[in-house]
Amino acid sequence: MPVIVAEDISKRYIIDHQRKNGPSSLRDIVTDQMDKWFSGKKDNSGFAEKEEFWALRDVNFSIDQGDRIGIVGHNGAGKSTLLKILSRITEPTTGQIKIEGRIASLLEVGTGFHPELTGRENIFLNGAILGMSKNEIKQSFDAIVDFAGVEKFLDTPVKRYSSGMYVRLGFAIAAHLNPEILIVDEVLAVGDTEFQKKCLGKMRDVSESGRTLIFVSHNLTAIQALCNKSFYFEKGRLIEQGETTHIVTTYLSKVSHKMLDKHWDNIENAPGTDQVRVKRFKIFPEYQDDLNHIDVRTPINFQFEFWNLVEGANINLSMHLYTFTGECIFNVGTQSEPFAKGLVSGVCEIPGNFLNDGSYVVSMMIVRDTSTVLYNMEEALVFDVEDYRENVTWYGKWPGYIRPQLNFSIRQTEHVVND
Amino acid sequence: MATVQHTTTIKAGGSEKDYWKDLWLNRQLLWILSKRDISVRYKQTLLGVAWSVLRPLMTMMVMVFVFSYLAKIRSDPGVPFPLTVLGGLTIWTFFSSTFQQISNSILINSNLVSKVYFPRLLMPLSSIAVGFVDFLITFGIYVIMTIFFKHPIGWQIVFLPCFILLTFITSMGFGLFFAVLNVRFRDIGQLIPFLVQVGTYVCPVSYSGRLAHGTWFEKYYNLNPLVGIIDGFRWCLLGDESYFNPQSLYSTAIISFLILILSLVYFRRKEKTFVDHI
């Protein structure tokens, strides 16, 4: 029996090119209007600045009770928009969705937590925000505290919590929601491995009790572990649906491999904000010019260049390297330093004999005052590392995300003399 | 688990039908959000709740000094000047603080707007709580002051709830309008404190509305819905000795209701797009 039926869902956004960043100020609107009046034209130039963007286009699907649906696709494929529509945060431009049963969505861990309130108070606050009644929260209170492991800190304001505790408490509350349909967005990206396992386990429990789960993640491993069916979105369209293993294979094969060099010459259309704009992000392996064949022995350099538009801003870069299935391998950051207006360039080197063979994804963050993310260029580069082995007789797939050469030696420590 | 089968239909304009029902179903959330605002208010302050007592008392003293002692403005015959001021302040502060809280309510809760659904009207509604608690405290101070000045409270006090309700309607009307604008244009954040500051002098807070009586601009003056509210509130507390022109109440009532209805319509039309502008 279908619990969710979506018919012809589309969502249109109007992008305002002049002010793509942040809220507009009244002055902009007034001056725009003045310009229009005084230039006397019934010009369309004002409209030329505006562009339609279809975040979702003609999406149809139906989800049965007990299905565990994984949603895959690139950034900007419409996954988040779909979740927002399903959770009623925004309305579709056209089409309709019929939902049977209580629906709860977890788009963020700890939504509405107030830093000054204690853990106990926040459980009630967050529970209420997620749609639990006071009695439901009381009933699951002990279970929530236990799951999060924060007994000792129940009466401490959550601003004193470590980020791990914060996330655990947030997830614990959401995990004890008892909806018939649960929507989860990428929350597993946070927390330590043990906790991630706990979350996955909890989500499996949810689905095994006959409830329906919709799960968006970049982590294909998690999706494969959890979901029986998957949807593959590309550019706002649902282009394929079916068995998870099948969809993941299609996704991996269709994904345009390799993004090795991205650059923008014009500051106007470069990605970024009014504080920073990206000029170039490229990969260049040492010793060789051929970007398409980087082998495991080659040190790899990443060069990231951006325009700093704020005089004296304290800036550092933070780079994440992911496997192609979405597991983070590492995160490195530079020192924070003040920079004058102008171009700033950062270079990171991954030594040779460190990565394994396979595809890797890089994202780069520009951070101000070591705390505010000014711009996060997600999935900015994608590159392949190719296998090279010598003096071995085994050619199977080398296990592991990385393949570092470490000091690992063997020697004879005792001779057994046999007469 | 809900035993009743629960069906939701999502489509453009679809939230319209069940809006008021949803609002009612979410009343527990309203209560919890209000409680949050109140309990967070004086966290990490030295004086804590004492601020709610000190602020009106100090303001009253300054106003009395400036208006009565320096500017030699007279209060209504038979009414001690401090009571005129404190009576005015009690209701004006209730209006101005709820008005400000409502205007900022959507922005302050923007993290909720982009992550969960509930009728957005809950946010302005819940933000009234803090102002109301402050109002009760100031009112308590007022009662103590009447004992001190031996000015009895008369039968007029029975009308007090009407004026409190009118204040609520007026602040909601203005507040909702600015709350919507505030999401779209951050200029409003600059404008609101300024409006409140101007209002403190334009409205008969620390003087009696009698000063405008008989002048050529009286009829324009009375168009301000707060004139009727403040003079009327004071009349409830101080009795017939305090000046109150019931005619100003007509404009108050009509204008306040009209603004509330228009603002509600405006708010309901715009709330769906809040998330796109935050």
Boltz contact constraints between the chains, C-beta under 6 A:
constraints:
  - contact:
      token1: [A, 23]
      token2: [B, 186]
      max_distance: 6.0
  - contact:
      token1: [A, 25]
      token2: [B, 187]
      max_distance: 6.0
  - contact:
      token1: [A, 26]
      token2: [B, 185]
      max_distance: 6.0
  - contact:
      token1: [A, 26]
      token2: [B, 187]
      max_distance: 6.0
  - contact:
      token1: [A, 87]
      token2: [B, 117]
      max_distance: 6.0
  - contact:
      token1: [A, 88]
      token2: [B, 117]
      max_distance: 6.0
  - contact:
      token1: [A, 89]
      token2: [B, 117]
      max_distance: 6.0
  - contact:
      token1: [A, 89]
      token2: [B, 275]
      max_distance: 6.0
  - contact:
      token1: [A, 90]
      token2: [B, 275]
      max_distance: 6.0
  - contact:
      token1: [A, 91]
      token2: [B, 12]
      max_distance: 6.0
  - contact:
      token1: [A, 91]
      token2: [B, 272]
      max_distance: 6.0
  - contact:
      token1: [A, 92]
      token2: [B, 12]
      max_distance: 6.0
  - contact:
      token1: [A, 96]
      token2: [B, 11]
      max_distance: 6.0
  - contact:
      token1: [A, 97]
      token2: [B, 10]
      max_distance: 6.0
  - contact:
      token1: [A, 98]
      token2: [B, 9]
      max_distance: 6.0
  - contact:
      token1: [A, 99]
      token2: [B, 8]
      max_distance: 6.0
  - contact:
      token1: [A, 100]
      token2: [B, 7]
      max_distance: 6.0
  - contact:
      token1: [A, 101]
      token2: [B, 6]
      max_distance: 6.0
  - contact:
      token1: [A, 102]
      token2: [B, 2]
      max_distance: 6.0
  - contact:
      token1: [A, 102]
      token2: [B, 6]
      max_distance: 6.0
  - contact:
      token1: [A, 107]
      token2: [B, 115]
      max_distance: 6.0
  - contact:
      token1: [A, 108]
      token2: [B, 115]
      max_distance: 6.0
  - contact:
      token1: [A, 111]
      token2: [B, 115]
      max_distance: 6.0
  - contact:
      token1: [A, 111]
      token2: [B, 116]
      max_distance: 6.0
  - contact:
      token1: [A, 112]
      token2: [B, 112]
      max_distance: 6.0
  - contact:
      token1: [A, 114]
      token2: [B, 36]
      max_distance: 6.0
  - contact:
      token1: [A, 114]
      token2: [B, 40]
      max_distance: 6.0
  - contact:
      token1: [A, 116]
      token2: [B, 40]
      max_distance: 6.0
  - contact:
      token1: [A, 116]
      token2: [B, 43]
      max_distance: 6.0
  - contact:
      token1: [A, 125]
      token2: [B, 32]
      max_distance: 6.0
  - contact:
      token1: [A, 125]
      token2: [B, 36]
      max_distance: 6.0
  - contact:
      token1: [A, 128]
      token2: [B, 28]
      max_distance: 6.0
  - contact:
      token1: [A, 128]
      token2: [B, 29]
      max_distance: 6.0
  - contact:
      token1: [A, 128]
      token2: [B, 32]
      max_distance: 6.0
  - contact:
      token1: [A, 129]
      token2: [B, 116]
      max_distance: 6.0
  - contact:
      token1: [A, 178]
      token2: [B, 1]
      max_distance: 6.0
